[in-house]
Each structure stands twice: as C-alpha cells, then as structure tokens.
C-alpha cells in the first residue's frame, strides 16, 4: 500500500511539473502613461536554452486580460502541445485595439505592436522574428487580430480572427466604438478607415498568413462572409471557416484550437 501511494504521488508530481506555467505580468505603457496587465502562458518545455514562437491572443469587448485563461484553461495544453508562448494582453473595456484618433489615452495599437512585444521579447525566450509571431482574438479582439496583423506585417507573420467585428459600420451605436473614433456624422471616415474590411484593400498581404472564422448563428456572420468574398475578389490568400455556432465561449474554445494549429504550421514553415 505504501509503495502504491509513493508511485501515485510520483505520477501526480511528474504530471503537474510538466504542465504549462501561467504568469500574470504588468507592462508599463509610455504611450498611455499607465500599467497594463497581461497573461503569459509558457509551455512545459520552456527553457532558457530554447527560444519559442509567440501567439498574441486578444479578448473581446467588455473583457480583460484574464478572460482567455479563465474561460479556456485548455490554453495551457495548447501551449504545451505546440511548444508556443501565448500572450493575452489587456485591451481595456472597449479599445478596439487601435490608436484612437480622438482620445490620446487610448493607444492600444502602439502598446501591443511596440511596447508589449518589446517587453515580451526582452523578458522571455521568444523567437523575435515576424515568422515566429502571430496575433488573433475574439469579437473586438478578432478585429484587433486582423487589424494589427495587416497593418504591422513587419511585426506579425500570421494573423487571425474569431467572430470578429471586421466592419465597424455594422455596429453603429454599439460596443462604445463611437467613444474611440467619434460619431458617424462628423467622423464617418474614421469608421471606414479603421475597419478591417477596408484596411484589407490598402495593404499588401502576400507575405501574411491569414485565418478567420465565424459561427453561422453569430451576429457578425454576414460581415465576416463579406470580408471573405472581398478577399477572394482581391485575390488575397487566406483561410476562411464558417460552421454552426453563436457568439459565445463554446464557439471560441473550439475555434482557438484550429487557429493555434494554423499558426503552428506557419511557424514550422519558417524553421
């Protein structure tokens, strides 16, 4: 009996010692003069002698940096299985992940693409190369994943979106967008210029790997389908998936597995 207990304890210790590590960090943003939190998931294989690719995973409207790890604890297993670092930054309640043209206290595009990535690359064993860096997210974060990926191809080699709000004009009067970019009466051009569906026209994406998906019962389904059709017309390479699902965590917990696999295959090509 004593021998069995020892073996059981040994197996449990071995299991948990080989699990991913979840850090909560605080990064100071010079551009916004404040501290911003983030979750960093390190694979069990993490070592100071090896460098790892990184996936930046953005939360949705009204969420925060802890959403992903609380709602989808299997992120730890995804980090382990794919030997990647996953970074979940705080994007405020409704930043939409761009630098607000009307409110200088919201500069989340600058924060993520410059300040956060610099911090992560300086403090963790990342491969500090666009070919080993991807970004995606859900809903507002889905917009952010594509928006930042498209606009910063020197930083990210791959990007994605899950149930993303890819056309801001489909959400007039919702999600605090007007607080970030102004109303549609005086600032209509902001709504057009800062929408992924229009950004895609202005940016070459030949070297960018793109994946996005949306549930067929999602209120963003039609805009995602329109983005897909537009990218086909523009002959922009991408992976697009639609399947039954709503705008909820059941869908995103499943979706993130496909996207991580997509990014892992992209990272392997760059080795």
C-alpha positions in Angstrom: 0.0 0.0 0.0 2.8 2.4 0.9 4.6 1.6 -2.4 1.4 2.3 -4.3 0.9 5.6 -2.6 4.5 6.6 -3.4 4.0 5.7 -7.1 0.8 7.7 -7.2 2.4 10.8 -5.6 5.3 10.5 -8.0 3.0 10.3 -11.1 1.0 13.4 -9.9 4.1 15.4 -9.2 5.5 14.4 -12.6 2.2 15.4 -14.3 2.0 18.8 -12.7 5.7 19.6 -13.0 5.3 19.1 -16.8 2.3 21.5 -17.1 2.4 24.9 -18.6 3.2 27.9 -16.4 0.7 30.8 -16.3 2.3 34.2 -15.4 0.4 37.5 -14.8 2.6 40.4 -15.7 2.4 44.2 -15.6 3.8 46.2 -18.5 4.2 50.0 -18.3 2.9 51.8 -21.4 4.8 55.0 -22.1 2.4 55.9 -24.8 -0.6 55.9 -22.4 1.3 56.5 -19.1 -0.2 53.6 -17.2 0.4 49.9 -16.3 -1.3 47.3 -18.3 -1.7 43.6 -17.3 -1.2 40.5 -19.4 -1.3 36.8 -19.0 1.7 34.8 -20.4 1.3 31.1 -20.8 4.6 29.2 -21.0 4.8 25.7 -22.4 6.1 22.9 -20.1 9.1 22.7 -22.4 10.1 26.3 -21.7 13.8 26.7 -21.1 16.3 29.5 -21.1 18.3 27.5 -23.7 15.5 27.3 -26.3 13.5 30.1 -28.0 9.8 29.8 -28.8 7.2 31.3 -31.2 4.6 33.5 -29.7 0.9 33.9 -30.3 -0.8 37.1 -29.1 -4.5 36.3 -28.1 -6.9 39.3 -27.7 -10.0 39.4 -25.7 -13.4 40.9 -26.7 -15.5 43.9 -25.8 -16.1 44.3 -22.1 -13.4 41.7 -21.3 -10.0 41.8 -19.9 -6.6 40.1 -19.9 -7.8 37.1 -17.8 -10.7 36.1 -20.0 -9.0 33.6 -22.2 -7.2 31.6 -19.4 -10.3 31.6 -17.2 -12.8 30.6 -19.9 -10.4 28.3 -21.8 -8.0 26.7 -19.4 -7.0 24.3 -22.2 -4.8 27.1 -23.4 -2.2 25.6 -21.2 -2.4 22.3 -23.1 -2.3 24.1 -26.4 0.9 25.9 -25.3 2.4 22.6 -24.2 1.4 20.5 -27.3 2.5 23.2 -29.8 5.5 24.5 -27.8 4.5 28.1 -28.1 4.2 31.1 -25.8 0.7 32.6 -25.6 0.3 36.2 -24.6 -3.1 37.6 -23.6 -2.9 41.4 -23.1 -5.5 43.7 -21.6 -7.2 45.7 -24.3 -9.4 47.7 -21.9 -13.1 47.5 -21.9 -13.5 48.9 -25.4 -10.2 49.9 -27.0 -10.8 48.1 -30.3 -7.0 47.8 -30.4 -6.3 50.9 -32.4 -4.8 54.3 -31.5 -7.9 56.4 -31.0 -7.9 59.4 -33.4 -10.0 61.4 -30.8 -8.7 60.2 -27.4 -4.9 60.1 -26.9 -5.4 58.0 -23.7 -6.3 55.0 -25.9 -3.2 53.9 -27.9 -3.5 50.2 -27.9 -2.1 49.7 -31.4 1.1 51.3 -30.2 1.1 49.4 -26.9 0.7 46.0 -28.5 2.9 46.3 -31.6 5.7 48.2 -29.9 5.7 48.3 -26.1 4.2 44.9 -25.2 6.2 42.9 -27.9 9.4 44.6 -26.8 8.7 43.6 -23.2 7.9 40.0 -24.1 10.9 39.6 -26.3 13.2 41.2 -23.7 11.9 39.1 -20.8 11.0 35.7 -22.3 12.7 33.2 -24.6 10.9 34.2 -27.8 12.0 34.0 -31.3 12.0 37.7 -32.0 11.0 37.5 -35.7 7.8 38.0 -37.6 8.0 34.5 -38.9 7.6 33.2 -35.3 4.9 35.7 -34.2 1.1 35.6 -34.7 -1.9 37.5 -33.4 -5.6 36.7 -33.2 -8.6 37.2 -30.9 -12.3 37.0 -30.5 -15.0 39.6 -31.4 -13.4 43.0 -30.7 -10.2 41.1 -30.4 -10.9 39.5 -33.8 -11.0 42.9 -35.3 -7.7 43.7 -33.4 -6.0 40.5 -34.6 -6.6 41.2 -38.3 -6.2 45.0 -38.0 -2.9 44.8 -36.3 -1.7 41.9 -38.4 -2.5 43.6 -41.6 -1.0 47.0 -40.6 2.1 45.6 -39.0 3.4 42.9 -41.2 7.0 43.7 -40.2 5.9 42.5 -36.7 3.5 39.6 -37.4 3.8 36.9 -40.0 0.4 35.5 -39.3 -2.9 36.8 -38.0 -6.5 35.7 -37.4 -9.9 36.5 -36.1 -12.7 34.5 -34.3 -16.2 36.0 -34.7 -14.5 39.4 -35.4 -16.2 42.7 -35.7 -14.4 43.3 -39.1 -16.7 46.1 -40.3 -17.2 48.8 -37.7 -20.1 50.3 -39.6 -22.1 47.1 -38.9 -22.0 48.1 -35.2 -23.1 51.8 -35.2 -24.4 52.7 -31.8 -22.8 49.6 -30.1 -19.8 48.5 -28.2 -18.5 52.0 -27.4 -16.9 52.4 -30.8 -18.1 56.0 -31.1 -16.2 56.8 -27.9 -13.0 55.6 -29.5 -13.4 57.1 -33.1 -16.2 59.6 -32.9 -19.8 59.5 -34.2 -20.7 58.7 -37.8 -22.0 62.2 -38.5 -18.7 64.0 -38.1 -16.2 61.2 -38.2 -17.6 58.8 -40.8 -14.2 58.5 -42.4 -12.7 57.1 -39.2 -15.3 54.3 -39.3 -14.3 53.4 -42.8 -10.6 53.8 -42.5 -10.3 51.8 -39.3 -12.4 48.8 -40.4 -10.6 45.6 -41.3 -12.8 45.2 -44.4 -11.4 48.4 -45.8 -7.9 48.1 -44.4 -7.5 44.9 -46.5 -7.7 47.0 -49.7 -4.8 49.2 -48.7 -2.3 46.7 -47.6 -0.3 44.1 -49.5 -0.7 40.7 -47.8 1.4 38.5 -50.0 3.7 37.5 -47.1 1.0 37.3 -44.4 -0.8 34.1 -43.4 -4.4 34.9 -42.6 -7.1 32.8 -41.0 -10.6 33.9 -39.8 -13.8 32.1 -38.9 -17.3 32.8 -37.6 -20.3 30.9 -36.5 -23.3 30.9 -38.8 -25.6 32.0 -35.9 -23.3 34.8 -35.0 -24.4 38.5 -35.4 -21.1 39.1 -37.1 -21.5 36.3 -39.6 -22.6 38.4 -42.6 -19.7 40.8 -42.2 -17.2 38.0 -42.0 -18.7 36.4 -45.1 -18.4 39.7 -46.9 -14.8 40.0 -45.9 -14.1 36.6 -47.2 -15.8 37.4 -50.5 -13.9 40.7 -50.8 -10.6 38.9 -50.2 -11.4 36.4 -52.9 -12.1 39.2 -55.3 -8.8 40.9 -54.4 -7.1 37.5 -54.8 -5.7 37.7 -51.2 -4.7 34.3 -49.9 -6.5 33.3 -46.7 -8.2 30.5 -44.8 -11.9 31.1 -44.0 -14.1 28.8 -42.0 -17.7 29.0 -41.1 -19.5 26.4 -39.0 -22.6 26.2 -36.7 -22.0 28.4 -33.7 -23.0 31.5 -31.8 -21.1 34.5 -30.4 -20.1 32.6 -27.2 -17.3 30.9 -25.4 -18.4 27.4 -26.6 -17.5 28.5 -30.1 -14.3 30.3 -29.2 -12.9 27.5 -27.1 -13.3 25.2 -30.1 -12.1 27.8 -32.6 -8.9 28.7 -30.9 -7.7 25.1 -31.3 -7.9 25.4 -35.1 -6.2 28.7 -35.2 -3.3 27.6 -33.0 -2.8 24.6 -35.3 -2.8 27.0 -38.3 -0.2 29.2 -36.6 1.9 26.2 -35.6 2.1 25.0 -39.2 3.1 28.5 -40.3 5.8 28.6 -37.6 7.1 25.2 -38.8 7.5 26.5 -42.4 9.8 29.3 -41.1 12.2 27.0 -39.4 
